[in-house]
């Protein structure tokens, strides 16, 4: 297969659109990281309160849209409660990490979400990945490991207790992965507006309970200023845009591709750190970023081809199946599974 045929096969308008949306979300994530670190630098240690404004805005804006539609929930409320819980905890741990580690370390280590997302989508959604994709993900993880090495003191890093901050980020990425995979499952099978609304509603409930337990004293002791309020407003606005765009990328590309697209947010984090914080970046960060980019290229260029099963005639446009297309026995097994799915769905039209 020559390069021209490979290009026409893999690079489509949909692919370019997904890449564009992924990079747009990545830039917004960098803004979230910058404003969150700014809040921490101003002496405010209230990550749950910080996120509660985002959940409130999501619940109000998308809640009105959902009420206007007057439709019933497609999923039981307790599933959305679980989704809201893991999302709150992921944000809490990562935002808390800014109290101990640098902006660059947090944004780089935040990419640990990728291997967790691959594992969860493999077991719970049925996504399958090639060996080259696993190899690319491993390179990303090795690159991120250099950040841990730097923060341990080999090259130096910002932050009062960088290793504690790194640990908080890594644990937070597990919750982020569960949130991303759960949201991917919901937006592919249900309504995007409903999913974002319920994340806002139950995220607000969970964060309200948590901040009443953990952060009331901190809020009372905080001397509020215009800079703090503007930083929180900036974080709320950027995170609102992030939650608005995320379902589109998850629906089109999946949780693993979504998190891989966010890797470029690290580049913006370095730019913010150099030009806004006037901080020096350790040489290990550049090596780590280079390895992450190499891993991303390997992952995206070796993605297995998929064929999407057509929309059922019963009108359920939200249900999507994907069957791997390969050669030899794997292709025959995929075709057989595809035909079985058609029989189970009651499709009577023969395959062309």
PyMOL commands that set and color helices and strands:
alter all, ss='L'
color gray80, all
select helices_A, chain A and resi 3-10+13-41+47-69+77-97+103-125+131-154+162-189+192-214+216-221+226-275+283-301+328-344
alter helices_A, ss='H'
color red, helices_A
select strands_A, chain A and resi 306-308+322-324
alter strands_A, ss='S'
color yellow, strands_A
deselect
rebuild
show_as cartoon
